[in-house]
Amino acid sequence: MGKKQVRQQMRQIKPKAAPSNAAGATRKQRERFVQAGGMLQGYSPDQVVRFGYISVAIAVVCILIIAACLLFLPAIYGWPDAVAASVAWIFPIALLASFVGPGFRLALKDRKAEPRIVQGQLVGASSVSTSIGLGMLMVQTRGGTEQFLVAPARLKQVPGNQVNVILTITPHLHHVKSVGVMGQRMVGRVEPPPPPVMKRLQLIPVMTPLALAVGAVIGDDAVALAPIQPSPLHAALAVLVGAALAGGVYALSFFLQRRWMEQVQALVPRT
Protein backbone atom coordinates (compact mmCIF):
# COMPACT_ATOMS: atom_id res chain seq x y z
CA MET A 1 0.00 0.00 0.00
CA GLY A 2 2.83 2.36 0.89
CA LYS A 3 4.64 1.65 -2.39
CA LYS A 4 1.48 2.44 -4.40
CA GLN A 5 1.13 5.85 -2.69
CA VAL A 6 4.77 6.70 -3.41
CA ARG A 7 4.38 5.76 -7.10
CA GLN A 8 1.19 7.77 -7.36
CA GLN A 9 2.85 10.85 -5.85
CA MET A 10 5.81 10.48 -8.21
CA ARG A 11 3.47 10.47 -11.21
CA GLN A 12 1.70 13.60 -9.98
CA ILE A 13 4.92 15.62 -9.59
CA LYS A 14 5.58 17.73 -12.69
CA PRO A 15 8.80 19.59 -13.45
CA LYS A 16 8.53 23.35 -13.07
CA ALA A 17 8.85 25.37 -16.23
CA ALA A 18 12.06 27.34 -16.41
CA PRO A 19 11.44 31.09 -16.20
CA SER A 20 11.97 33.02 -19.40
CA ASN A 21 15.13 35.11 -19.50
CA ALA A 22 14.08 37.18 -22.52
CA ALA A 23 13.03 40.19 -20.44
CA GLY A 24 16.18 40.01 -18.32
CA ALA A 25 18.41 39.73 -21.39
CA THR A 26 16.71 42.71 -23.02
CA ARG A 27 17.12 44.76 -19.87
CA LYS A 28 20.81 43.87 -19.65
CA GLN A 29 21.34 44.82 -23.29
CA ARG A 30 19.63 48.15 -22.68
CA GLU A 31 21.79 48.76 -19.59
CA ARG A 32 24.98 47.95 -21.51
CA PHE A 33 23.84 50.25 -24.33
CA VAL A 34 23.35 53.15 -21.89
CA GLN A 35 26.60 52.38 -20.06
CA ALA A 36 28.48 52.62 -23.38
CA GLY A 37 27.06 56.08 -24.15
CA GLY A 38 23.71 55.25 -25.74
CA MET A 39 23.31 56.68 -29.22
CA LEU A 40 26.63 58.53 -28.82
CA GLN A 41 28.56 55.28 -28.60
CA GLY A 42 31.47 55.13 -31.03
CA TYR A 43 31.90 58.89 -31.47
CA SER A 44 35.07 60.62 -30.34
CA PRO A 45 35.11 62.10 -26.81
CA ASP A 46 35.82 65.60 -28.15
CA GLN A 47 32.82 65.42 -30.48
CA VAL A 48 30.54 64.15 -27.69
CA VAL A 49 31.74 66.94 -25.38
CA ARG A 50 30.79 69.47 -28.08
CA PHE A 51 27.35 67.84 -28.28
CA GLY A 52 27.10 68.24 -24.51
CA TYR A 53 27.92 71.95 -24.58
CA ILE A 54 25.39 72.53 -27.35
CA SER A 55 22.78 70.64 -25.30
CA VAL A 56 23.53 72.77 -22.25
CA ALA A 57 23.02 75.92 -24.34
CA ILE A 58 19.67 74.60 -25.60
CA ALA A 59 18.64 73.74 -22.04
CA VAL A 60 19.48 77.28 -20.90
CA VAL A 61 17.28 78.72 -23.67
CA CYS A 62 14.42 76.43 -22.58
CA ILE A 63 14.82 77.58 -18.96
CA LEU A 64 14.68 81.22 -20.06
CA ILE A 65 11.48 80.52 -22.01
CA ILE A 66 9.98 78.82 -18.95
CA ALA A 67 10.86 81.86 -16.84
CA ALA A 68 9.31 84.19 -19.44
CA CYS A 69 6.10 82.13 -19.51
CA LEU A 70 5.78 82.24 -15.72
CA LEU A 71 6.59 85.96 -15.64
CA PHE A 72 4.39 87.37 -18.41
CA LEU A 73 1.55 84.91 -19.08
CA PRO A 74 -0.22 84.91 -15.66
CA ALA A 75 -1.36 88.50 -16.12
CA ILE A 76 -2.91 87.66 -19.51
CA TYR A 77 -4.11 84.04 -19.30
CA GLY A 78 -3.88 83.20 -15.58
CA TRP A 79 -1.57 80.91 -13.63
CA PRO A 80 -2.99 77.55 -14.84
CA ASP A 81 -2.37 78.45 -18.48
CA ALA A 82 1.07 79.89 -17.70
CA VAL A 83 2.13 76.71 -15.91
CA ALA A 84 0.75 74.54 -18.74
CA ALA A 85 2.64 76.58 -21.36
CA SER A 86 5.90 76.34 -19.41
CA VAL A 87 5.64 72.60 -18.67
CA ALA A 88 6.10 71.74 -22.33
CA TRP A 89 9.59 73.29 -22.34
CA ILE A 90 10.74 70.86 -19.64
CA PHE A 91 10.33 68.02 -22.13
CA PRO A 92 13.26 69.07 -24.40
CA ILE A 93 15.51 69.39 -21.34
CA ALA A 94 14.55 65.88 -20.20
CA LEU A 95 15.21 64.46 -23.66
CA LEU A 96 18.63 66.10 -23.87
CA ALA A 97 19.52 64.84 -20.40
CA SER A 98 18.51 61.26 -21.24
CA PHE A 99 20.10 61.10 -24.72
CA VAL A 100 23.22 63.25 -24.35
CA GLY A 101 23.86 63.12 -20.60
CA PRO A 102 25.23 59.53 -20.33
CA GLY A 103 27.55 59.97 -23.30
CA PHE A 104 28.77 63.37 -22.07
CA ARG A 105 29.83 61.91 -18.70
CA LEU A 106 31.66 59.05 -20.43
CA ALA A 107 33.37 61.45 -22.83
CA LEU A 108 34.84 63.41 -19.91
CA LYS A 109 36.18 60.13 -18.48
CA ASP A 110 37.62 59.02 -21.83
CA ARG A 111 39.55 62.27 -22.16
CA LYS A 112 41.61 61.29 -19.12
CA ALA A 113 41.62 57.48 -19.46
CA GLU A 114 44.18 55.41 -21.30
CA PRO A 115 42.89 53.63 -24.43
CA ARG A 116 42.78 49.85 -24.43
CA ILE A 117 43.89 47.39 -27.09
CA VAL A 118 41.53 44.84 -28.68
CA GLN A 119 43.02 42.12 -30.85
CA GLY A 120 41.18 39.44 -32.79
CA GLN A 121 40.26 38.00 -36.15
CA LEU A 122 38.34 40.09 -38.64
CA VAL A 123 34.82 38.78 -39.21
CA GLY A 124 33.33 41.54 -41.33
CA ALA A 125 33.31 45.26 -42.01
CA SER A 126 30.84 47.76 -43.42
CA SER A 127 31.14 51.46 -44.11
CA VAL A 128 27.55 52.10 -42.96
CA SER A 129 25.68 51.43 -39.73
CA THR A 130 22.65 52.75 -37.89
CA SER A 131 24.79 55.61 -36.49
CA ILE A 132 25.29 58.65 -38.69
CA GLY A 133 28.83 58.94 -40.01
CA LEU A 134 30.06 55.62 -38.59
CA GLY A 135 30.70 52.21 -40.09
CA MET A 136 30.84 48.85 -38.36
CA LEU A 137 33.63 46.37 -37.69
CA MET A 138 33.08 42.84 -36.36
CA VAL A 139 36.00 41.13 -34.61
CA GLN A 140 36.24 37.63 -33.16
CA THR A 141 38.04 37.93 -29.81
CA ARG A 142 38.58 35.50 -26.95
CA GLY A 143 35.36 36.70 -25.36
CA GLY A 144 33.30 36.17 -28.54
CA THR A 145 32.27 38.26 -31.52
CA GLU A 146 32.30 42.00 -30.78
CA GLN A 147 30.98 44.88 -32.88
CA PHE A 148 32.62 48.29 -33.00
CA LEU A 149 31.45 51.52 -34.60
CA VAL A 150 34.30 52.93 -36.69
CA ALA A 151 34.76 56.00 -38.85
CA PRO A 152 34.61 54.93 -42.53
CA ALA A 153 38.03 56.51 -43.18
CA ARG A 154 39.66 53.95 -40.87
CA LEU A 155 38.02 51.06 -42.71
CA LYS A 156 39.73 51.75 -46.04
CA GLN A 157 42.75 49.68 -45.07
CA VAL A 158 40.65 46.72 -43.89
CA PRO A 159 40.80 43.89 -46.47
CA GLY A 160 38.05 41.50 -47.47
CA ASN A 161 39.80 38.33 -46.30
CA GLN A 162 40.12 37.09 -42.71
CA VAL A 163 43.11 38.68 -41.03
CA ASN A 164 44.03 39.64 -37.51
CA VAL A 165 43.33 43.24 -36.53
CA ILE A 166 44.36 45.41 -33.61
CA LEU A 167 42.02 48.16 -32.44
CA THR A 168 42.81 51.02 -30.10
CA ILE A 169 39.58 52.09 -28.41
CA THR A 170 38.55 54.34 -25.56
CA PRO A 171 37.36 52.38 -22.51
CA HIS A 172 33.95 54.01 -22.06
CA LEU A 173 32.52 55.28 -25.37
CA HIS A 174 34.30 52.52 -27.32
CA HIS A 175 35.54 55.06 -29.84
CA VAL A 176 37.97 53.36 -32.23
CA LYS A 177 41.04 55.59 -32.46
CA SER A 178 43.06 53.36 -34.79
CA VAL A 179 42.76 50.13 -36.77
CA GLY A 180 45.82 48.01 -37.48
CA VAL A 181 45.92 45.03 -39.84
CA MET A 182 48.31 42.14 -39.17
CA GLY A 183 49.38 39.99 -42.10
CA GLN A 184 49.01 40.41 -45.84
CA ARG A 185 46.09 42.27 -47.34
CA MET A 186 45.32 39.71 -50.01
CA VAL A 187 41.73 40.51 -51.01
CA GLY A 188 40.37 43.99 -51.44
CA ARG A 189 37.11 44.77 -49.72
CA VAL A 190 34.41 45.68 -52.22
CA GLU A 191 31.14 47.05 -50.87
CA PRO A 192 27.93 47.66 -52.80
CA PRO A 193 26.37 51.10 -52.41
CA PRO A 194 24.28 51.31 -49.23
CA PRO A 195 20.53 50.97 -49.76
CA PRO A 196 18.45 54.12 -49.24
CA VAL A 197 16.65 52.49 -46.31
CA MET A 198 19.90 52.54 -44.29
CA LYS A 199 20.12 56.30 -44.62
CA ARG A 200 16.55 56.60 -43.36
CA LEU A 201 17.32 54.34 -40.41
CA GLN A 202 20.24 56.55 -39.45
CA LEU A 203 17.89 59.51 -39.06
CA ILE A 204 15.54 57.75 -36.63
CA PRO A 205 17.65 58.20 -33.44
CA VAL A 206 18.09 61.91 -34.22
CA MET A 207 14.73 62.85 -35.67
CA THR A 208 12.60 60.99 -33.09
CA PRO A 209 13.57 63.04 -29.99
CA LEU A 210 13.55 66.24 -32.05
CA ALA A 211 10.06 65.54 -33.38
CA LEU A 212 8.87 64.53 -29.90
CA ALA A 213 10.04 67.82 -28.41
CA VAL A 214 8.61 69.93 -31.24
CA GLY A 215 5.28 68.09 -31.14
CA ALA A 216 4.93 68.46 -27.37
CA VAL A 217 5.87 72.16 -27.37
CA ILE A 218 3.70 73.14 -30.34
CA GLY A 219 0.68 71.15 -29.16
CA ASP A 220 0.90 72.42 -25.58
CA ASP A 221 1.67 76.07 -26.25
CA ALA A 222 -0.72 76.44 -29.20
CA VAL A 223 -3.64 75.35 -27.05
CA ALA A 224 -2.37 77.19 -23.95
CA LEU A 225 -2.32 80.50 -25.82
CA ALA A 226 -5.78 79.99 -27.36
CA PRO A 227 -8.76 81.87 -25.85
CA ILE A 228 -10.47 78.98 -24.06
CA GLN A 229 -12.44 79.20 -20.81
CA PRO A 230 -12.43 78.24 -17.97
CA SER A 231 -8.74 78.51 -17.18
CA PRO A 232 -8.24 75.13 -15.37
CA LEU A 233 -9.92 73.26 -18.24
CA HIS A 234 -7.84 75.27 -20.70
CA ALA A 235 -4.58 74.25 -18.97
CA ALA A 236 -5.55 70.58 -18.76
CA LEU A 237 -6.54 70.57 -22.44
CA ALA A 238 -3.18 72.11 -23.41
CA VAL A 239 -1.23 69.40 -21.55
CA LEU A 240 -3.39 66.64 -23.06
CA VAL A 241 -2.94 67.93 -26.62
CA GLY A 242 0.82 68.21 -26.17
CA ALA A 243 1.01 64.67 -24.75
CA ALA A 244 -1.20 63.33 -27.56
CA LEU A 245 0.99 64.88 -30.25
CA ALA A 246 4.15 63.51 -28.62
CA GLY A 247 2.55 60.07 -28.36
CA GLY A 248 1.51 60.19 -32.01
CA VAL A 249 5.04 61.11 -33.08
CA TYR A 250 6.47 58.25 -31.02
CA ALA A 251 4.00 55.75 -32.49
CA LEU A 252 4.80 56.90 -36.04
CA SER A 253 8.53 56.66 -35.35
CA PHE A 254 8.16 53.15 -33.93
CA PHE A 255 6.13 52.06 -36.96
CA LEU A 256 8.63 53.48 -39.45
CA GLN A 257 11.61 51.99 -37.63
CA ARG A 258 10.00 48.56 -37.54
CA ARG A 259 9.06 48.75 -41.22
CA TRP A 260 12.52 49.88 -42.32
CA MET A 261 14.20 47.20 -40.19
CA GLU A 262 12.10 44.58 -41.96
CA GLN A 263 13.26 46.01 -45.31
CA VAL A 264 16.89 45.79 -44.18
CA GLN A 265 16.47 42.20 -43.00
CA ALA A 266 14.92 41.33 -46.35
CA LEU A 267 18.12 42.49 -48.06
CA VAL A 268 20.27 40.06 -46.04
CA PRO A 269 20.99 36.92 -48.10
CA ARG A 270 19.44 33.80 -46.65
CA THR A 271 21.54 30.67 -46.23
N, C-alpha and C positions, 0 to 999 in steps of 0.2 A: 504493500500500500504506500509506504514511504517513497519507494523508488518511482512509482507512477506519478506522485505529486511533484517530485523533482523534475522528471521528464516533461511534465505538463508546464511547469514554470519556465523551463529552458526553452520550450517552443514559443511561449508568450513573450519572451524578452526579444526586443527588436533593437538593432544597432541605431544609435542616434545619428541623425544626418549632420554631416560636417557643416559648420557655419560658412557662409559665403564670404570670401575675402575680397570680392570685387570693390565694395565700397571703401574698405580700408586701403586697398592698393591705389584707388583713384585719389583718395585723400593724401596718401604719401607722395604720389606724383605731383599733386598740386602744391604740397608743402615744399618739395624739392625745387619746383619751378619758381616759387616765390623766393626761396632761399638763394637761388642763383641769379636773382635780379628781375624775374618776371619777363615782361616783353622787352626789357633792355639787356637781356642776357646776350653775350657775344660782342656787344659794342665796347669801344675803348673807354677806359675810365674817364679820360679827359672829355670825351664827347658826352658821356652820361652826366658828368658834373655840369657841363653847359646846359643840358636839358633841365637839370635841377634848378639852376639859377633862373632860367626862363620861366619855369613853373612857379618859383617863388615870386617873380615879378607879376605873373598872371594872378596869383593868389592875393597879392597886395592890392591889385586893381579891383578884384572882387570884394575885398574887405572895404575899400573906399566906397564902392557902389552900395554895399549894405549900409554903411554909415550914412550915406546920402539919403537912402530910402527911409531910414528911421528918423532922419532929421527933418526932411521936407514934406514927406507924404502924410504924416498924421494930421497936419493942419488942413489938408485938402480932402483926404479920403477917410481919415480916422486910423486909429492904431491897428485894428485887425487887418485892414488892407495893407498897411505899411509893413507889418510883420510878414504877411503872406508874400508880398513882393520881394522882401529881402531874403526870405528863406530859400528861394530858388537859387540865389547866388552862392549858397553854401555847397550846393551840389558840385559845381566845377572844382571847388577846393578839395572836396572829399575824393573826387576822381583823380585829381593830380596827386594827392597824398597816397592813394592806393596803387596807382600805376607807376609813378616816378619815384616815390619815397623809398621803397626797398632797394631799387637799383642805385639811387643816389648815395645811400649809406654804404653800399658795397663798393661803389666807385671810390669813395674817400678811403676805404680800407685798402683797396688795390693800389692806390697811389703810393702807399708806404710799404706794402708787402712785397716779398720777393716772388718772382714768377716760378712756377713749377714746370717740370719736364714730363711730358707724356710720350712714351715710345710704344709703337705697336705696328701691326701690319695693316696696310691700306686695304679697306674693303670697298669703298666707293667715294666719289666726289661729285658735287654738282655746284654750278655757279649760281643757282637760285635756291631760295628757301622761302619759308613763310615770313621771314623778317626782311624788311626793306634794306637793300644794299648789302646783304650778307648771303654767302653761299653755305654749303654744308659739306662736312668731311666726316666720314665714318671710319673708325679705326678699331681694329681688334686688339685689345690689350689683355693683360692677365686677368683683369676683373670682368671681362666680357666686351661686347661691342659698345663703343661709346660714340656719340654724335657731337660734333663741335660746329658752331657757326663761325665761318671764316670769311674775311673780305675776299671777293673774287680775284683781286690782284695777286693774292698769295696762293691761289690755286692754279696759276698758269704753269708753274713748274711741276705740278703733280701729274705723273703719267697715268696711262690707262691700265697698265698691268699691276700685279700685286707686288708691292715693294714695302720695305720698312720705312716708316716716317717718324720724325721727331718733332713734337710740337712744344712750343714755349707758350704757356697760357698763364693768365692771372688767376689766383686761387679762388676768387669770389665770383666775379662776373664771367669767368671762363672765356675771356677775350684772348684770341689766338694772336700772339705777337709775332711769331715766326713759324714757318713750316720748312723742315729740312727733309730731304729725300736721301735715303741710304741705298746704294746699289745703282745699277745702270737703269737709265730711263729708256726702256726698249720700245714701248708702244706709246704713241701719242694719244692723249685723251681728246676724243672728238665728242662734242655735245650738240644735240639738236637744239634749235631755237626754243626757248621756253614757251609753253602754251599761254595764250592770253588769260586763262583762268588763274594761273599762278600770280600774275600781276594783280588781279582782283583780290585774291586771297591775302596778299601782302598789305592791302589797304584796310582790311577788316580790323586788326588790332588798333589802328590809328583812328579810323573814321568812326568806329563804334562809340568810344567815350566822347569824342567831339560832338557827334550827333546827339548823344544822350544829354549832354550839357546844354546844347543849343535848344533842343526840344523842351527840356524842363524849364529853362529860363523864359523862352518865348511864350510857352503855354501858360506859365504862372503869371508873368508880368502883364501879358496882353489882357488876361481876364481881370487881374488885380487893378489895372488902370481903367477898366471899363466902368461906366456909370450904372452900377447894379446895387440895389437896395434889398434888404437891410445889410449893414456892414458885416456882421458875423457870417451870414450866408455867402456874401460876396467873397470873403477871405477863404472860406472852406471850398467854394467852387473853384477859386484860382489854384489852390493847392491840388485839388483833384484833377483839374485839366492838365496841369504841369506833370503830375505823376502818370496820367494816362498817355500823354504824348511820349514821355520817356519810356514807358512800358511798350508802347507800339514800336518805337525805334529799336528797342532791344529785341523784340520778337522778330521784326524784319531782319535784323542783323543775324540772329540765330538761324533763321530760315535760309538766308543767302549763304551763310558759311557752310551749313549742312549740304546745301545743293551743290556748291562749288567743290566741296570735299569729295562728294560722290563723283563729280566730273573728273577730278584728279585721279581718284582711285580707278576709274574706268580706263584711264590712259596707261596704267601700269600693266605691263604684259603678264598674262597669266601662264603659270607653268603647269 
